[in-house]
Amino acid sequence: MKQRALGAAILLLVFLPLFFIGGEWFALFIALVSGLGLKELWDIKYEKRAKKDQLPWILEVLSFLCLWFLVLNHWDTDEILLVLDYRILSLFLIIFLIPIIILNDSKKYNLEDAMFLLGSVTFLGLSFNLIILMRNFSLWYLFYLFLITTMTDTFALFTGMLVGRHALAPKISPKKTIEGLIGGTVMGVFIASTFYLTVIDSSISIWVLIGVTTLLSLVGQCGDLVFSAVKRYYGKKDFSNLIPGHGGILDRFDSIIFVVITAVLFLSVL
């Protein structure tokens, strides 16, 4: 628990100043975070490969470039662009699929590798790009989204430790409980909704706010379980040990990634 508190303090000291400053410094920080997240996915998948069968370095470089192209796309705009650019997707398909033929070595690079890189780069790129666009759109709106995930996670942990009896998804995350889910959701919704009414908009229908916030809290917990399923599939407890007591970047950003993606659907409501 002490390690977890230390890790949380380090995260806050690094993240909060950049969060409030915003602009290019926040965008560059999120780009760095996304790159670390992509590396964690690589490591968890490829660490058991023989050295001679590791991904060609050029594909690693291209993956980072494609990721940062997505993450920093329109980084300085305050509009959430709900437009799918097929030119970008077409380029990514070419970049990740054509090397299967060029390399002609299924041990080094095959269709599974191509789909893994394409999916990882696109998913992380769009997700972290949305975090930047949300920050440009509204500092306090993004703070509200982070508040949902952090409060839900914190109270789910404590509720589960105190009264947790029934496993939520034992094959994916044995320590998570139904009681923790309920406790985390209730407190996360209460605190985040109170913040929204106090700081962002007091005129909103409280039932609409509670409904949307509850959905976002549940989606965030689903996101946590999705990333836990990835770790479980590869036989890992954490994505890395970068953050003391918390694991890696993706262990901390798993919930907010799904919450930000879902929140886009409700921009016209909140």
C-alpha positions in Angstrom: 0.0 0.0 0.0 2.9 2.4 0.8 4.4 1.7 -2.7 1.0 2.4 -4.3 0.7 5.7 -2.4 4.3 6.6 -3.5 3.4 5.8 -7.1 0.3 7.9 -6.9 2.2 10.8 -5.5 4.8 10.6 -8.3 2.0 10.4 -10.9 0.3 13.5 -9.5 3.5 15.5 -9.3 4.3 14.8 -13.0 0.9 14.8 -14.5 -1.1 17.6 -12.7 1.2 20.5 -13.7 1.2 19.5 -17.3 -2.5 18.8 -17.2 -3.3 22.4 -16.1 -0.7 23.9 -18.4 -2.1 22.1 -21.4 -1.0 23.1 -24.9 2.0 21.6 -26.6 3.6 20.4 -23.3 0.6 18.3 -22.4 0.4 17.0 -26.0 4.1 16.0 -25.9 3.6 14.3 -22.5 0.7 12.3 -23.8 2.7 11.3 -26.9 5.4 10.1 -24.6 2.9 8.2 -22.5 1.4 6.6 -25.6 4.8 5.5 -26.8 5.5 3.8 -23.4 2.1 2.1 -23.6 2.9 0.7 -27.1 6.3 -0.6 -25.9 4.5 -2.3 -23.0 2.2 -4.1 -25.4 5.3 -5.2 -27.5 7.2 -6.4 -24.5 4.2 -8.4 -23.1 3.7 -10.1 -26.5 7.2 -10.6 -27.8 9.4 -11.1 -24.7 9.4 -14.9 -25.1 10.4 -14.8 -28.8 14.0 -15.9 -29.6 16.3 -12.9 -30.3 16.7 -14.0 -33.9 13.0 -13.9 -34.4 12.3 -10.4 -32.9 10.5 -7.8 -35.0 12.6 -6.0 -37.6 13.7 -2.7 -36.1 12.2 -0.8 -39.1 8.7 -2.0 -38.2 9.3 -0.8 -34.6 10.3 2.6 -35.9 7.3 2.8 -38.3 5.0 1.8 -35.4 6.1 4.6 -33.3 5.9 7.1 -36.1 2.4 6.0 -37.0 1.4 6.1 -33.3 2.6 9.6 -32.8 1.1 10.7 -36.1 -2.3 9.7 -34.7 -1.7 11.0 -31.2 -0.6 14.4 -32.3 -3.1 14.7 -35.1 -4.9 18.1 -34.7 -3.3 18.4 -31.3 -3.8 22.2 -31.2 -7.5 22.2 -32.0 -10.4 22.5 -29.5 -12.8 20.6 -31.7 -13.5 16.9 -31.3 -13.2 15.8 -34.9 -15.7 13.0 -35.5 -14.3 12.3 -39.0 -12.7 9.0 -40.0 -9.9 9.7 -42.5 -9.7 6.6 -44.8 -6.4 7.9 -46.2 -4.7 7.3 -42.8 -6.2 3.8 -42.4 -5.2 2.9 -46.0 -1.6 4.1 -45.3 -1.4 2.0 -42.1 -2.7 -1.1 -43.9 0.1 -0.7 -46.5 2.7 0.0 -43.9 1.9 -3.1 -41.7 0.7 -5.6 -44.3 3.2 -5.2 -47.3 6.2 -6.1 -45.1 4.8 -9.7 -44.7 5.7 -10.2 -48.4 8.9 -8.2 -48.4 10.4 -10.0 -45.4 9.1 -13.4 -46.5 9.9 -14.8 -43.0 6.9 -15.9 -40.9 9.1 -16.3 -37.8 10.1 -12.7 -37.9 6.9 -11.1 -39.2 3.5 -12.6 -40.1 -0.2 -11.8 -40.4 -0.7 -12.1 -36.6 2.2 -9.6 -36.1 0.7 -7.2 -38.6 -2.7 -7.3 -37.1 -1.3 -6.9 -33.6 0.7 -3.8 -34.6 -2.1 -2.3 -36.7 -4.6 -2.8 -33.9 -2.3 -1.6 -31.1 -1.1 1.5 -33.0 -4.6 2.5 -34.1 -6.3 1.9 -30.7 -3.7 3.7 -28.7 -3.2 6.4 -31.2 -6.9 7.3 -31.4 -7.4 7.0 -27.6 -4.5 9.2 -26.6 -5.4 11.7 -29.3 -8.8 12.0 -27.8 -7.3 12.7 -24.4 -5.4 15.7 -25.9 -8.5 16.9 -27.8 -10.6 16.6 -24.7 -8.1 18.7 -22.8 -8.3 21.4 -25.5 -12.1 21.2 -25.5 -12.4 21.7 -21.8 -9.9 21.4 -18.9 -12.7 20.7 -16.4 -14.5 18.3 -18.6 -11.4 16.1 -18.9 -10.8 16.5 -15.1 -14.4 15.2 -14.6 -13.6 12.1 -16.7 -10.4 11.5 -14.8 -12.3 12.0 -11.5 -14.7 9.2 -12.5 -12.0 6.7 -13.1 -9.7 7.6 -10.2 -12.6 7.7 -7.6 -14.2 4.6 -9.0 -10.9 2.7 -8.9 -10.0 3.9 -5.4 -13.3 3.1 -3.8 -13.6 -0.2 -5.6 -10.3 -1.2 -4.1 -11.2 -0.2 -0.6 -14.7 -1.6 -0.8 -13.4 -4.9 -2.2 -10.8 -5.1 0.6 -13.3 -4.4 3.4 -16.5 -6.3 2.3 -15.6 -8.0 -1.0 -16.9 -11.6 -1.0 -18.1 -12.4 -4.5 -15.7 -12.5 -7.4 -16.5 -10.3 -10.4 -14.5 -12.0 -13.1 -12.2 -14.6 -11.4 -10.7 -15.9 -14.6 -9.6 -12.4 -15.6 -8.9 -10.5 -12.4 -9.3 -12.7 -9.3 -9.1 -9.8 -6.8 -12.0 -7.8 -8.2 -15.3 -8.3 -6.5 -19.0 -7.4 -7.2 -19.0 -5.5 -4.0 -16.0 -3.5 -5.1 -17.7 -2.7 -8.4 -20.8 -1.4 -6.6 -18.9 0.6 -4.1 -16.6 2.1 -6.7 -19.4 3.0 -9.0 -21.6 4.6 -6.3 -18.8 6.8 -4.9 -17.2 7.5 -8.3 -20.6 8.7 -9.6 -21.4 10.7 -6.5 -18.0 12.6 -6.4 -17.7 13.1 -10.2 -21.4 14.3 -10.5 -21.0 16.7 -7.5 -17.9 18.1 -9.2 -19.7 18.5 -12.5 -22.7 20.3 -10.9 -20.4 22.6 -8.8 -17.7 23.5 -11.4 -19.0 22.8 -14.9 -22.7 23.2 -15.3 -25.3 23.4 -12.4 -28.2 23.6 -14.9 -27.9 20.1 -16.3 -30.6 17.6 -15.5 -29.3 15.7 -12.5 -30.8 12.4 -13.7 -29.1 12.7 -17.1 -25.8 13.5 -15.4 -26.1 10.6 -13.0 -27.1 8.2 -15.8 -24.2 9.2 -18.1 -21.7 9.3 -15.2 -22.8 5.8 -14.1 -22.4 4.5 -17.6 -18.9 6.0 -17.8 -17.9 4.5 -14.5 -19.0 1.1 -15.6 -17.3 1.4 -19.0 -14.1 2.4 -17.2 -14.2 -0.7 -15.1 -14.9 -2.8 -18.2 -11.8 -1.1 -19.7 -9.8 -2.2 -16.7 -11.0 -5.8 -17.2 -10.2 -5.7 -20.9 -6.6 -4.8 -20.2 -6.5 -7.4 -17.4 -7.6 -10.0 -19.9 -4.7 -9.0 -22.1 -2.3 -9.5 -19.2 -3.9 -12.7 -18.2 -3.7 -14.1 -21.7 0.1 -13.4 -21.7 0.6 -14.6 -18.2 1.5 -11.2 -16.7 0.4 -9.4 -13.5 1.4 -5.9 -14.7 2.3 -4.4 -18.1 5.6 -3.2 -16.5 7.0 -2.0 -13.2 7.5 1.6 -14.4 5.2 3.1 -11.6 5.8 1.8 -8.1 2.8 -0.1 -6.7 0.8 0.6 -9.9 2.5 -1.3 -12.7 2.9 0.2 -16.1 1.4 3.0 -18.1 -1.4 0.9 -19.4 -2.2 -0.3 -15.9 -3.0 3.3 -15.0 -4.6 4.5 -18.3 -6.7 1.4 -19.0 -9.9 2.9 -17.5 -9.5 6.5 -18.8 -8.9 5.2 -22.3 -12.3 3.6 -22.5 -14.0 6.4 -20.6 -12.7 9.1 -23.0 -13.7 7.0 -26.1 -17.2 6.6 -24.6 -17.5 10.2 -23.5 -17.3 11.4 -27.1 -20.8 9.9 -27.6 -22.2 12.2 -24.9 -20.6 15.6 -25.8 -23.9 16.9 -27.0 -25.6 15.9 -23.7 -23.1 17.0 -21.1 
